[in-house]
Structures are given as structure tokens and as C-alpha cells.
Amino acid sequence: YIALSYSWGNPTARREIVVNGKPACVTENLYAALTHLLGFKGLLASILEECEIWVDALCINQQDAAEKLVQVASMRDVFANAHWVVAWLG
């Protein structure tokens, strides 16, 4: 999997995306990062097509404080075990 590191940006500025056939709201900064990553062509595009993307905003239940506490504590391992780590700077 690819672990995506990014800044959340303005938490109230949201965009809707579809993840595994279901709608999800993400910050504009995450939307921009995903749009950019998924818009690559050539070799990088083929690599990205074969990988799942781990994103904290989508992979951690942001409404559950207990889950967030546990998951944030394990983020070092998430990034350390990723096949690729992508940092989105905007």
C-alpha cells in the first residue's frame, strides 16, 4: 500500500469523493492530493493502480475518539510498513 502524508488544511472546506462505491467527504487538500496522484500517467500510474492508498482521514474513524487514539499511536508502523510513502505539499 501507499501511505499518504498531507496537511488536512481547512477542516470545513470539504469535497465529496467515492471510496469503494460509497460517498465520503474529505478536505480540499486531501481531494487535491488524491486528484493529483490519480492523474499521473505512465509508469507511476501503473504502480498506483496496483496499490491501495492509506489515508488517515479515511482509514481511521474520525468520529471515534478511542479509535483515533489507538490508530494515531500506530501511524509510525503504518508509514514504516508502506511500500511507498507520498508526502503531499500542495
C-alpha positions as CSV (number, residue, x, y, z in Angstrom):
1,Y,0.0,0.0,0.0
2,I,0.9,3.7,-0.4
3,A,0.7,5.8,2.8
4,L,-0.2,9.4,2.0
5,S,1.0,12.1,4.3
6,Y,-0.6,15.5,3.9
7,S,-1.8,18.6,5.8
8,W,-5.5,18.5,6.4
9,G,-5.9,22.2,5.7
10,N,-9.2,23.9,6.4
11,P,-11.4,21.2,8.1
12,T,-14.6,22.9,7.0
13,A,-13.8,23.2,3.3
14,R,-14.9,19.7,2.1
15,R,-15.3,17.8,-1.2
16,E,-17.1,14.6,-1.9
17,I,-15.4,11.6,-3.3
18,V,-16.4,7.9,-3.8
19,V,-14.4,5.3,-2.0
20,N,-15.2,1.6,-2.7
21,G,-18.6,2.7,-4.2
22,K,-19.6,4.8,-1.2
23,P,-19.5,8.6,-0.8
24,A,-17.1,10.2,1.6
25,C,-16.3,13.8,2.4
26,V,-12.6,14.9,2.5
27,T,-10.8,18.2,3.0
28,E,-10.0,20.1,-0.2
29,N,-6.3,19.5,0.4
30,L,-6.8,15.7,0.5
31,Y,-9.0,16.0,-2.6
32,A,-6.3,17.8,-4.4
33,A,-3.7,15.2,-3.3
34,L,-5.8,12.3,-4.5
35,T,-6.7,14.0,-7.7
36,H,-3.1,14.7,-8.4
37,L,-1.9,11.2,-7.6
38,L,-4.6,9.5,-9.6
39,G,-4.0,11.8,-12.6
40,F,-0.4,10.5,-13.2
41,K,0.4,8.9,-16.5
42,G,2.9,6.2,-17.5
43,L,4.9,4.1,-15.1
44,L,3.9,5.9,-11.9
45,A,0.2,5.5,-12.9
46,S,0.6,1.7,-13.3
47,I,2.3,1.5,-9.9
48,L,-0.5,3.5,-8.3
49,E,-3.2,1.3,-10.0
50,E,-1.8,-1.7,-8.3
51,C,-1.6,-0.3,-4.8
52,E,-4.2,0.6,-2.2
53,I,-3.8,4.1,-0.7
54,W,-3.8,4.5,3.1
55,V,-5.1,7.9,4.2
56,D,-5.7,8.7,7.9
57,A,-8.9,10.7,7.2
58,L,-10.5,7.7,5.5
59,C,-8.9,4.7,7.3
60,I,-9.4,6.0,10.8
61,N,-12.9,6.6,12.1
62,Q,-12.7,10.3,12.8
63,Q,-15.9,10.2,14.9
64,D,-14.5,7.7,17.4
65,A,-12.0,9.3,19.9
66,A,-10.9,5.9,21.3
67,E,-10.2,4.5,17.9
68,K,-8.3,7.6,16.8
69,L,-6.1,7.4,19.9
70,V,-5.2,3.8,19.2
71,Q,-4.7,4.4,15.4
72,V,-2.7,7.5,15.7
73,A,-0.3,5.7,18.1
74,S,0.2,3.1,15.4
75,M,0.8,5.5,12.5
76,R,4.6,5.2,12.7
77,D,4.1,1.5,11.8
78,V,1.7,2.3,9.1
79,F,4.2,4.6,7.4
80,A,7.2,2.3,8.1
81,N,5.5,-0.7,6.6
82,A,4.1,1.0,3.5
83,H,5.5,0.1,0.1
84,W,5.6,3.8,-0.8
85,V,5.1,6.9,1.3
86,V,3.9,10.0,-0.6
87,A,4.1,13.4,1.1
88,W,1.7,16.0,-0.4
89,L,3.0,19.5,0.0
90,G,0.3,21.1,-2.2
